[in-house]
Amino acid sequence: MKNHIRIAILALALGATSQAAPFMAVGDGAELFVTGMAGVRVDDNIFLSKNADNDVIWDINPGLDLTFGKDAQLKGALTLGMAFANYSDHSNLNTSLFNGDFVAKYDDTKMKLNTNLGYHELSQNTPDIRGLTRRNVFSIGAGGEVEASQLISVGAGANYNNEKFSHAARTRGYGDSETLEIPLNFYYRWTPKVDLSLGYRYRDYQAGRANVGSDSTDHFFNVGGRGEFTPKLTGTLAIGYGERQLAHGGNHPLLGLDASFTYELTPKTNLQFGASNDFGSSPQGAQQKNFTVNGMATTKFTADWSASLGLSWRAINYLPTTTAVGRTDDYFEGNLGLTYIVSTSIQITGSYVYRNYSSEIASSEFKNNVFSIAANFRY
């Protein structure tokens, strides 16, 4: 473990003192960057459990970033990386995880196309996945928007997500899943800067194990808008009727909501806020209605120093089943970050994250504090 600590400290020192190196040109309009992060986290509840275990984790994340299409209609990036996590007191939790993403966009003003492909090996906690549970997530998607006339445009897409858990996780009650989403939207140009929208989203969820969860189909009919609503307020809004149809019978309605806005408080300070109300399916098979509100403030003190403050709250309504009554859990998360830009290629970040999960089931509750500092570089 001492060797890991020395390596991490050395990487931090190099990241703070190195000078930017030139990028490598790969053909016409393509550039290859070497990326990386070296940092340390102090986590007082590494499993997000009622009875907390703490540890100090050292992270080293090298990677490559290939970008193409600079100043062109077609542009994109291929990002590859490894994440090495080394635990000071729980060495059995040490991991080396691969992640890769490809994104591409085409825009000729009248037609916009996009595609994405990703594969991520994960061992991180979420409110629904505890205990540093190993799983692999594969995702692929494509979408586009085309102008049908000067006032009307049409957008459509398809997104597929596949989540597979390790054998050890499946023995603890987690189940694999597949999700397919197909959105369809019509936009009407109400003003030069604002579009009104009429949309529908179809979602198909397939549980990988018959005894863990239920297959379901979701429908979301919505109206809304997007664009620059005032000189300082931009964003998107969709609100309407949502319904979940379970494969084993039973329909559940809700007021669907998906909103995201940015407000320029000052030239150096932005406020981002949003809300959503949607269905969910936990990897343990629970049917959910999730209402979430979030906000974040970011500000630049100087050209080199910036800070952020974020808050979010999620009400998780577990729907009743034949074997359990319904309940609503609350999850709150707050984070504070500070960033110093050493150069165009190097920045140092520090952060604090607080998490609190409350439930009618006492054993599900947890509190968590995480302090971290890291050096990030991109050459």
C-alpha positions in Angstrom: 0.0 0.0 0.0 2.9 2.4 0.7 4.0 2.0 -2.9 0.6 3.0 -4.1 0.7 6.1 -1.9 4.2 7.1 -3.2 3.0 6.7 -6.8 -0.1 8.8 -6.2 1.9 11.6 -4.5 4.4 11.6 -7.3 1.7 11.8 -9.9 0.1 14.7 -8.1 3.4 16.5 -7.9 4.1 16.0 -11.6 0.6 17.2 -12.5 1.1 20.4 -10.5 4.5 21.3 -12.0 4.7 19.9 -15.5 4.5 22.2 -18.6 1.9 21.6 -21.3 3.2 19.3 -24.1 2.0 19.7 -27.7 -0.8 17.4 -29.0 -0.2 14.8 -31.7 -1.9 15.4 -35.0 -3.5 12.3 -36.5 -4.4 13.0 -40.1 -6.4 16.0 -41.3 -8.4 17.6 -38.5 -7.8 14.8 -35.9 -5.9 15.3 -32.6 -4.7 12.8 -30.0 -4.5 13.8 -26.4 -3.1 11.9 -23.4 -5.3 12.4 -20.4 -5.1 11.5 -16.7 -6.1 12.0 -13.1 -4.3 11.3 -9.9 -6.1 11.9 -6.6 -7.0 10.8 -3.1 -10.4 10.4 -1.5 -11.3 10.2 2.2 -14.6 8.3 2.4 -16.4 7.6 5.8 -18.9 5.1 4.4 -17.4 3.2 1.5 -20.4 0.7 1.2 -23.2 3.3 1.8 -24.5 1.1 4.6 -26.2 1.7 7.9 -23.0 0.7 9.8 -20.3 2.7 8.1 -16.8 1.5 7.1 -14.2 4.3 6.2 -11.1 4.3 4.1 -8.7 6.4 2.1 -8.7 5.6 -1.6 -6.0 6.5 -4.1 -7.1 7.0 -7.7 -5.0 6.9 -10.8 -6.9 7.2 -14.1 -4.8 7.3 -17.3 -6.5 7.7 -20.7 -6.5 8.7 -24.4 -8.8 11.2 -26.2 -8.9 11.2 -30.0 -10.9 14.1 -31.4 -11.8 14.7 -35.1 -13.6 17.1 -37.3 -12.5 20.4 -35.8 -14.4 23.3 -37.6 -16.2 20.7 -39.7 -19.9 19.7 -40.0 -19.0 16.1 -38.8 -17.1 16.0 -35.5 -16.6 13.6 -32.7 -14.3 12.0 -30.2 -13.1 8.6 -29.0 -12.3 8.5 -25.3 -10.6 5.5 -23.6 -9.4 5.2 -20.0 -8.6 3.0 -17.1 -9.5 3.7 -13.5 -7.3 2.3 -10.8 -8.6 2.5 -7.2 -6.4 1.4 -4.3 -7.9 1.2 -0.8 -5.6 1.8 2.2 -7.4 -0.6 4.6 -9.6 -2.7 2.3 -7.1 -3.9 -0.3 -9.6 -6.6 -1.4 -11.7 -3.8 -2.9 -8.9 -2.6 -5.2 -10.1 -2.4 -8.8 -8.9 -1.6 -12.3 -11.8 -0.7 -14.5 -12.0 0.1 -18.2 -14.2 2.7 -19.8 -14.7 3.8 -23.4 -16.9 6.2 -25.3 -17.4 7.2 -28.9 -19.6 10.2 -29.9 -20.1 11.9 -33.2 -22.3 14.8 -34.4 -23.2 16.1 -37.8 -24.8 19.6 -38.3 -25.4 21.4 -41.5 -28.0 23.8 -39.9 -30.9 22.1 -41.6 -30.2 18.6 -40.3 -28.6 17.4 -37.1 -27.5 13.9 -36.5 -25.7 12.3 -33.5 -24.6 8.9 -32.3 -23.0 7.5 -29.2 -21.4 4.2 -28.1 -20.1 3.4 -24.6 -18.8 0.6 -22.5 -18.2 1.1 -18.7 -16.9 -1.3 -16.1 -18.3 0.0 -12.8 -17.8 -0.6 -9.1 -19.3 2.6 -7.7 -22.3 3.0 -5.3 -25.6 4.6 -6.1 -28.7 5.0 -3.9 -30.0 1.8 -5.6 -26.7 -0.1 -5.8 -24.8 -0.5 -2.6 -21.6 -2.3 -1.5 -19.3 -1.4 -4.4 -21.2 -3.8 -6.7 -19.4 -4.8 -9.9 -21.3 -4.5 -13.2 -20.7 -3.7 -16.8 -22.8 -1.2 -18.7 -23.1 -1.1 -22.5 -25.0 1.7 -24.3 -25.6 2.7 -27.9 -27.8 5.4 -29.3 -28.5 7.5 -32.3 -30.8 10.5 -33.0 -31.4 13.3 -35.4 -33.5 16.4 -36.2 -34.5 17.8 -39.6 -36.2 20.9 -40.6 -39.6 20.1 -42.3 -40.2 23.8 -43.1 -39.1 27.2 -41.9 -41.2 26.8 -38.8 -41.4 23.1 -38.1 -38.7 20.5 -37.4 -38.9 16.8 -36.4 -36.6 14.9 -34.1 -36.3 11.2 -33.3 -33.9 8.7 -31.9 -33.2 5.3 -30.3 -31.2 4.5 -27.2 -30.3 1.1 -25.9 -28.7 0.3 -22.5 -27.6 -3.1 -21.2 -26.5 -3.6 -17.6 -24.9 -6.9 -16.5 -23.9 -7.7 -12.9 -21.1 -10.0 -11.7 -21.9 -13.4 -10.4 -21.3 -12.3 -6.8 -23.7 -9.4 -7.3 -26.4 -11.7 -8.7 -26.2 -14.0 -5.6 -26.9 -10.8 -3.5 -30.2 -10.2 -5.4 -29.1 -7.9 -8.2 -30.5 -8.6 -11.7 -29.4 -7.7 -15.2 -31.5 -5.5 -17.4 -32.0 -4.1 -20.9 -33.7 -0.8 -21.7 -34.7 0.6 -25.1 -36.0 4.2 -25.4 -37.4 5.8 -28.5 -38.3 9.5 -28.4 -40.2 11.4 -31.0 -40.6 15.2 -31.0 -42.2 17.9 -33.2 -41.0 21.5 -32.8 -42.7 24.7 -33.8 -40.7 27.9 -34.0 -42.8 30.3 -31.8 -40.2 33.1 -31.8 -36.7 33.3 -33.4 -35.3 32.0 -30.1 -38.0 29.7 -28.7 -39.5 26.5 -30.0 -42.7 24.9 -28.7 -42.6 21.1 -28.6 -45.0 18.1 -28.8 -43.4 14.8 -27.9 -43.8 11.1 -27.2 -41.3 8.7 -25.6 -41.5 4.9 -25.6 -39.5 2.9 -23.1 -39.2 -0.9 -23.0 -37.5 -2.5 -19.9 -36.5 -6.1 -19.8 -35.5 -7.7 -16.5 -32.7 -10.3 -17.0 -34.1 -12.7 -14.3 -37.7 -13.7 -13.9 -37.4 -13.6 -10.1 -35.8 -10.2 -10.0 -38.1 -7.5 -11.3 -40.8 -7.3 -14.0 -40.7 -6.4 -17.6 -42.4 -3.1 -18.3 -43.4 -0.6 -20.9 -43.5 3.2 -20.4 -45.3 5.9 -22.4 -44.8 9.6 -22.0 -46.9 12.1 -23.9 -45.7 15.7 -23.4 -45.8 19.3 -24.4 -43.1 21.9 -23.7 -40.6 24.2 -25.1 -36.9 24.9 -25.6 -34.6 27.8 -26.3 -33.7 31.3 -24.9 -36.7 32.3 -22.9 -35.1 35.5 -21.8 -31.7 37.0 -22.5 -30.4 35.3 -19.4 -32.6 32.2 -19.2 -32.2 29.2 -21.5 -33.3 25.6 -21.2 -35.8 22.9 -22.1 -39.2 21.8 -20.6 -41.4 18.8 -21.2 -44.5 18.0 -19.1 -47.3 15.6 -19.7 -48.9 12.2 -19.0 -46.8 9.2 -18.2 -47.9 5.6 -17.7 -46.1 2.3 -16.8 -47.6 -1.0 -18.0 -46.2 -4.0 -16.1 -45.9 -7.3 -18.0 -47.5 -9.2 -15.1 -50.5 -6.8 -15.0 -51.2 -3.4 -13.6 -50.9 0.1 -14.9 -49.4 3.1 -13.0 -49.9 6.7 -14.2 -48.0 9.9 -13.2 -47.5 13.5 -14.1 -44.3 13.3 -16.2 -41.8 16.1 -16.1 -38.3 16.7 -17.6 -36.9 20.3 -17.1 -33.5 21.8 -17.3 -32.6 25.5 -17.2 -29.5 27.7 -17.0 -29.7 31.3 -15.7 -26.8 33.8 -16.0 -26.8 35.5 -12.7 -23.7 37.6 -13.5 -21.2 37.4 -16.4 -19.1 35.1 -14.1 -21.8 33.2 -12.2 -24.4 30.7 -13.6 -27.3 28.9 -12.0 -28.4 25.6 -13.3 -31.6 24.0 -12.1 -34.0 21.3 -13.1 -36.6 18.8 -12.1 -37.9 15.4 -13.3 -40.7 13.0 -12.5 -40.3 9.6 -14.1 -40.6 5.8 -13.5 -37.6 3.7 -12.5 -36.7 0.0 -11.9 -34.1 -0.9 -9.3 -31.7 -3.7 -10.0 -33.3 -5.6 -7.1 -36.6 -5.6 -8.9 -38.5 -2.8 -7.3 -40.9 -0.6 -9.3 -40.3 3.2 -8.6 -41.6 6.6 -9.2 -38.8 9.1 -8.9 -39.3 12.8 -8.3 -36.0 14.8 -8.5 -35.1 18.5 -8.1 -31.5 19.7 -8.5 -29.6 22.9 -8.7 -26.0 24.1 -9.1 -24.2 27.4 -8.9 -20.8 27.9 -10.6 -18.7 31.0 -10.4 -15.3 32.2 -11.6 -13.4 34.3 -9.0 -10.5 34.9 -11.4 -9.2 33.5 -14.7 -7.6 30.6 -12.7 -10.0 30.0 -9.7 -13.6 28.8 -9.9 -16.1 27.1 -7.5 -19.3 25.2 -7.6 -22.1 24.4 -5.2 -24.7 21.7 -6.0 -27.8 20.4 -4.3 -30.2 17.6 -5.3 -33.2 15.8 -3.7 -34.9 12.7 -4.9 -38.1 11.2 -3.6 -38.2 7.5 -4.4 -41.7 6.1 -4.3 -41.6 2.3 -4.2 -44.8 1.0 -5.7 -46.7 -1.6 -3.7 -46.5 -5.3 -4.7 -48.3 -8.5 -3.7 -45.6 -9.1 -1.0 -44.8 -5.6 0.2 -46.5 -2.3 0.9 -45.5 0.9 -0.9 -43.2 3.5 0.7 -41.3 6.7 -0.1 -37.6 7.1 0.6 -35.7 10.4 0.5 -32.2 10.9 -0.9 -30.3 14.2 -0.5 -26.9 15.0 -2.0 -24.8 18.2 -1.7 -21.4 18.9 -3.2 -18.9 21.7 -3.0 -16.0 22.0 -5.5 -13.0 24.3 -6.0 -10.9 24.3 -9.1 -7.5 25.9 -9.8 -6.2 26.0 -13.4 -2.5 25.6 -13.4 -2.2 25.8 -17.2 -4.2 25.0 -20.3 -3.4 21.4 -19.8 -3.4 21.0 -16.0 -6.0 21.7 -13.3 -6.3 20.8 -9.6 -9.7 20.2 -8.0 -10.9 19.7 -4.5 -14.4 18.7 -3.5 -16.6 17.7 -0.6 -19.7 15.5 -1.0 -22.5 14.8 1.5 -25.1 12.1 1.0 -28.1 11.3 3.2 -30.6 8.5 2.6 -33.7 8.2 4.8 -36.2 5.4 4.7 -39.1 3.7 6.6 -36.8 0.7 6.6 -34.0 1.6 9.1 -31.5 -0.8 7.6 -31.6 1.0 4.3 -30.6 4.4 5.7 -27.1 5.8 5.4 -25.0 9.0 5.7 -21.8 9.6 3.8 -19.1 12.3 3.6 -16.3 12.2 1.0 -13.4 14.7 0.8 -11.2 14.5 -2.3 -8.4 16.3 -4.1 -7.0 15.5 -7.6 -4.8 16.7 -10.4 -6.2 16.4 -13.9 -4.2 16.8 -17.1 -4.8 16.7 -20.8 -1.8 17.0 -23.2 
